[in-house]
Amino acid sequence: MEEGHNFCPKCGASVQSPAVAAMMQDARQALASNPDDIAARYNLAIAYKLGGMEDMALQELARVAELQPDFADVHYELGLLYAKQGKREDAIAALTQARELDPDDDRASRLLAKLTGAA
């Protein structure tokens, strides 16, 4: 699916909830005036993820990681999406970074253990 599409091209079903669509719109408006707004870019990434647009979410998350490399949650979200796409090594790298940035967040440690077989 391409950005801005609200309906499945095959069946016509709505693919975005009104809340996700509003989240995308709000984030895009904020980014129009400040392309480096980390919160807006992260929110757009999460909206893309919730809307099933994982590749676009990955692009936005990567941009957030460039802008603020010490943002642990962005590395965790990258790890989740990489793992879901079967990109095991990328997932491990992102989750390792998330765990290093926030050792008290068990989410990254649990998923990392599953991916490395240490669970």
C-alpha angles and dihedrals in degrees: 000000000000127000113277096025112130099179135053109257091217104045105011094236118150110256100188130061115225089248093054091046090051091048090053092047093049092048093047091050091052091047092050089067097034116020091186095055099133096196093050093046091049091048090050090051092051091047090052090049092050090046092054095251096128098162091054090046090053091051092051093044090051090052091051090050089053092049096043112016093178094062101116096190092058091056090048091051090048089052092051093051094044090050091049090052092049094249093138100170093047089048092051092049093049094045092047088054091048091051092048091051094046112020091175094062105095095191094079093043093051094049092043090053090052092050095047096041092243093121 
